[in-house]
């Protein structure tokens, strides 16, 4: 069971999250808070696995609040402002819900949180990807992977040092080996490392010198 709390300065938003959580059998929403200070006291005394956290709050930006936490809690950001998406990805948010969100979209985010929870529990927060290519076994730290490009039955992995590694892999199989909070599939041919996202504009994602298209079927997952 995933222990969760929700933080939002709007009581109505907390009611919505409470209602949606009640429909999910693997999340226990222990408490809700309108004040970050009270939430912080609770977290320090009773650690939780998951935060539903509003970004735009009166005293402190939700992203800045999340950075204060001294343990690696899973976070799903909620906000009415889409411009915070990149900042959310840069602190490895598991998902980003744009208000008003539907129950179905909320369940999608909850499933991502469960996958992340199981990933951490079973793999003890693995930090790297093992890939066989050119008759060698490569250990690639997650943080060094800028993006992965699908090419028929192969993938090309672009790294921060400029290296490109081509390996025989299907996109889905390699995505299953990657932590959801660090990587997003934005197109049938591209998986991006979220910490390398510089901006999201129209139908493209900028990763520094690389600008990649966002597929129509992946746009909602990336931006909402």
C-alpha positions in Angstrom: 0.0 0.0 0.0 1.3 3.4 -1.0 1.0 6.0 1.8 0.2 9.5 0.5 -0.7 13.0 1.5 -2.0 15.9 -0.6 -1.0 19.6 -0.3 -3.0 22.4 -1.9 -4.2 25.8 -0.7 -7.6 25.2 -2.3 -9.9 23.0 -0.2 -11.9 22.0 -3.3 -8.9 20.7 -5.0 -8.1 18.5 -1.9 -11.7 17.2 -2.0 -11.2 16.1 -5.6 -8.0 14.3 -4.8 -9.5 12.7 -1.7 -12.5 11.4 -3.8 -10.2 10.1 -6.6 -7.9 8.4 -4.1 -10.9 6.6 -2.5 -11.5 4.9 -5.8 -7.9 3.5 -5.9 -7.1 0.4 -3.9 -3.4 0.7 -3.7 -3.1 4.3 -2.3 -4.0 5.4 1.2 -4.4 9.1 1.4 -3.5 9.7 5.1 -4.0 13.4 5.3 -4.5 16.6 3.4 -3.0 20.0 4.0 -3.6 23.6 2.9 -0.4 24.8 4.7 3.0 23.6 3.6 4.4 24.2 7.2 2.0 21.7 8.7 2.6 19.2 5.9 6.4 19.4 6.4 5.9 18.7 10.2 3.8 15.7 9.3 6.2 14.3 6.7 9.2 14.6 9.1 7.3 12.8 11.8 5.4 10.3 9.6 7.3 9.7 6.3 5.1 9.0 3.3 5.7 7.4 -0.1 3.8 9.8 -2.3 2.9 13.5 -2.5 0.2 15.1 -4.5 1.6 18.6 -4.5 0.2 21.9 -5.9 2.9 24.1 -7.4 1.3 27.6 -7.2 0.9 28.2 -3.5 0.9 31.5 -1.5 4.1 31.1 0.6 6.4 28.9 -1.3 6.4 27.4 -4.8 5.6 23.7 -4.6 8.7 22.7 -6.5 10.9 24.7 -4.0 9.0 23.0 -1.2 9.7 19.6 -2.7 13.4 20.4 -2.8 13.3 20.9 1.0 12.4 17.3 1.7 15.2 15.1 3.0 14.0 11.8 1.6 13.3 10.7 -1.9 9.5 10.8 -1.9 7.5 10.2 -5.1 5.7 13.3 -6.3 2.8 14.1 -8.6 2.5 17.8 -9.1 -0.9 19.4 -9.6 -1.3 22.9 -11.0 -3.4 25.1 -13.3 -0.3 26.4 -15.1 1.2 24.4 -17.9 4.4 26.5 -17.9 5.6 24.6 -14.8 5.9 21.3 -16.7 9.6 21.6 -17.4 10.4 22.5 -13.8 8.4 19.5 -12.6 10.3 17.1 -14.9 13.6 18.6 -13.8 13.1 17.5 -10.2 12.1 14.0 -11.5 8.4 14.3 -10.8 6.6 11.0 -11.6 3.7 12.9 -13.2 2.3 16.4 -13.7 -1.5 16.9 -13.6 -3.0 20.0 -15.2 -6.1 21.2 -13.4 -8.9 20.4 -13.9 -8.0 16.8 -14.4 -10.4 13.9 -14.9 -10.6 10.7 -12.7 -9.2 8.7 -15.6 -6.2 11.0 -16.0 -5.7 10.8 -12.2 -5.7 7.0 -12.3 -3.1 7.1 -15.0 -0.8 9.2 -12.7 -1.6 6.8 -9.8 -0.5 3.8 -11.9 2.7 5.6 -12.7 3.3 6.2 -9.0 2.7 2.5 -8.3 5.1 1.5 -11.0 7.7 3.9 -9.6 7.0 2.6 -6.0 7.5 -1.0 -7.2 10.6 -0.1 -9.2 12.3 1.5 -6.2 11.3 -1.3 -3.9 12.4 -4.2 -6.1 15.5 -2.6 -7.7 16.5 -0.4 -4.7 16.5 2.7 -6.9 18.7 1.5 -9.7 20.9 4.2 -11.2 22.0 2.8 -14.5 21.0 0.9 -17.6 22.9 -2.1 -18.8 23.0 -2.4 -22.6 24.8 -4.9 -24.9 26.2 -3.4 -28.1 29.2 -4.0 -30.3 29.9 -7.3 -28.5 30.3 -5.3 -25.2 28.2 -4.7 -22.2 27.8 -1.0 -21.4 26.8 0.5 -18.0 25.0 3.8 -18.8 24.1 6.0 -15.8 20.6 7.3 -16.2 21.6 10.9 -15.8 24.0 10.6 -18.9 21.2 9.5 -21.3 19.9 12.6 -23.2 17.4 10.7 -25.4 16.9 7.3 -27.1 16.0 7.1 -30.7 14.1 4.2 -32.2 15.3 2.8 -35.5 13.3 -0.3 -36.6 14.6 -3.1 -34.4 17.4 -1.0 -33.0 17.8 2.0 -30.7 20.4 4.7 -30.7 21.2 6.1 -27.3 22.6 9.7 -27.2 24.8 10.4 -24.2 25.9 13.7 -22.6 29.6 13.1 -23.7 28.5 13.0 -27.3 28.7 9.2 -27.7 26.0 7.3 -29.5 25.4 3.7 -28.7 23.4 1.5 -31.1 21.8 -1.6 -29.6 19.3 -4.2 -30.8 16.3 -3.3 -28.7 12.6 -2.5 -29.1 11.5 0.8 -27.8 9.0 -0.7 -25.4 11.5 -3.2 -24.0 14.1 -0.5 -23.2 11.4 1.8 -21.8 10.4 -0.9 -19.4 14.0 -0.9 -18.0 13.9 2.9 -17.3 12.5 4.7 -14.2 9.3 6.5 -15.1 10.2 9.7 -13.2 13.4 10.1 -15.2 12.3 9.2 -18.7 9.2 10.0 -20.9 8.3 8.6 -24.3 7.3 11.7 -26.3 7.0 10.0 -29.8 6.9 6.5 -31.2 10.6 7.1 -32.1 11.9 9.0 -29.0 12.3 8.6 -25.3 13.8 11.6 -23.5 15.7 12.0 -20.2 13.4 14.5 -18.4 16.3 16.3 -16.6 17.7 17.3 -20.0 14.5 19.0 -21.2 15.1 22.7 -21.6 11.7 23.8 -23.0 8.4 22.4 -24.4 6.9 24.5 -27.1 4.0 23.7 -29.5 4.8 20.2 -30.7 8.5 20.0 -29.9 10.8 19.4 -27.0 14.2 21.1 -26.8 17.1 19.2 -25.3 19.8 21.8 -25.8 21.2 21.2 -29.3 18.5 18.6 -30.0 14.9 19.5 -30.9 12.5 16.5 -31.0 8.9 16.2 -32.1 6.1 15.3 -29.7 3.8 12.7 -31.1 0.1 13.4 -30.9 -0.7 10.3 -28.9 2.0 11.2 -26.3 1.3 14.9 -25.9 -1.2 14.5 -23.1 1.1 12.2 -21.1 3.9 14.8 -21.4 2.0 18.0 -20.8 -0.9 17.0 -18.5 
